[in-house]
Amino acid sequence: MSNHIILWSTLLLPWLTIFFMKKEEIKRFMPAALFTIIISLLIFDIGITLKMWVVKDNIYPLNEIVPLEFGLLPVTTLWFLKFFYRRFWLYCIVQLVFSIGFAYILQPWLSTRGIWVRVNATSFLALLPAIPHFISIYLYQMWQEDIRGSITYKN
C-alpha cells in the first residue's frame, strides 16, 4: 500500500464516522476536537524542533505535518468525549490505552513505512506528552460546558 494512500486515509476516513454521531454531539464536542488539533500540532512541532522525529513522507499541502493531527486525533476526541465525558477515570483509561497503542504500535509502524521516523525518541518518551494532552482536552471540554451553561440568550 502506498504511503500516500495511508496518509490520505488517516486524514479523510475518520471524518466519515461522524455521520453516525448526532448533530448536537458534534456541536458540543467540536471545540475540544479543534483544541486537540492545536495542541497536537504544538507537541509535534516541538518534537521536530528537538529532533525527536522527522517527517519523511507527507501529502500536499500538509508539508511537515502528519495528517493524523487533522483526521484521526480530532475524530477520536469527538468519539471519546461522546462516550466517556463525565466519567473522568474511564476516559483516562481509554485514552491511555489508545495513547499506548499509538506510541508503541502506530508510530513504529509509520517509522518502518518511512512516513514519520523517530530519531531521538523512544516509545515511552513519545507517550509522555499524551497524558497531559488528553487531560487538557478533558479540562477544556469542562470549561466549554461551563461557558455554554452560563450563556443566557435574550430575545
N, C-alpha and C positions, 0 to 999 in steps of 0.2 A: 504494500500500500504506500502511496506517495505521501511524503511529509506534508505537502500542501493540502491533500485531502484530509489528513488528520487535523491539521490546524484549522481549516475551514469548518470541519465537523465540530470541533470543540467550541468554535465561535457561534455557529448557527443552530445546531441541533438542540442544545439545551433550551433555547428560546421557544422552540416548538412545544415544549412541555407545558408552558404557561397557559396554553389553550385549555388545559384541564383544571385551571385554577379560576376561582370566582373573581369577577372584576373588582369587587370590594377588597378582596385579599391582596390583589396586585397593587391597588392604590395604597393600601395600608402599609405594605412591606417594601414597596419600591424605593422609598428614600434610603432604607437600610441597604438595599441592593446597590444603589448608586454610591453609598458610603463605602461599601465593600470594594467597589472598583477603585475608588480614590486611595484607600488605604493599601490595597494590593499593589497598585502602581508605585506607591511610595516605597513599600517593602522591596519590591522587585528592583526599583531603581537604586535603592541603597545597596542591594546585593550586587548589582552590576558595578557600582562605584567602588565597592570594597573588593571587587574581583572575586566574589564568591561563585558567580556563574556568568556564563556568556551565552547570548542568543546567537546560534549559528545559522538557523533557518527561520524564515518568517514569511508572512504574506503581506503583500502591498495592500493598504497603506500603513500597516502596523509594523513598521520597522522598529527593531529593538524591543518589541513588546510581544509577549506570548498571548495569543487570543484567549487563553483560559481566563484571563482577567476581565474580559468583556463578555464571555459566554458562560462557561461552566461555573465560575465562582459566584457571580451575582444571582444566577438562577438557582443554584443550590442554597444560597442565602434565603431567597424567597421561599423555597420549599421547607427548609429547616425552621424558619420562623413561623410558617403556616402551621406546622405540626408540633413544634416544641416551644413556641413562645408562651410565657407564663409558667413554664416548667424548667427553670434555670438549670438544675443539675442534669436533667435528661438532655437538654440542649447541649450542655458542656460535654457530656459523654459522647453523644453522637458526633459533635463537631471534632472532638479529639480523635475518635476512630477514623473519621473522614480525613483529618489532617495527617494522621499516621499513614494512612493509605496513600495520600498524596506525596508525603515526604519519602516513604520507603518503597513505594511501588511505581507511581506515576512519574515522578521526577527522574528516577534512574532509567525508566523506560524511554522517556523523552531524551535523556542523555545518550542512551545507546542508539537511538534513531538519529542523533546529531542535530536535534532541534534546539535543546536547551541544555548546555553542558555545564556541569558543576566543575569549578576549578579548585577553590579552596573551601568547600563546604561539604560536610558530611550530612547524612540524612537527619541526624539529631540536630545539628546546627540549623538545617533548613526548617525543622519542625518548631524550633524555639519561638520565632515570631508569630506562629499560628495561634498560640494560646492567648496572648494579649489582643491579637487581631479579632478572634471570634468573641471574646468577652467585650471588646469595644463595640462590636456590631450589636450585641445584645443591649448594652447600655445606651447606645444611640437609638435603638428602637424604643426603649423605655422612655427616653427623652422625647422622641417623636409622639409617642402615645400621650405623654403629659401635655405636650403642645396642642395636640388635636383635641384633648379633653377640655382644655381651658379656653378654646376659641368659642366665642359666642357670636352668633350671626344676628344681624339686625335686618329687619325688613324695610 
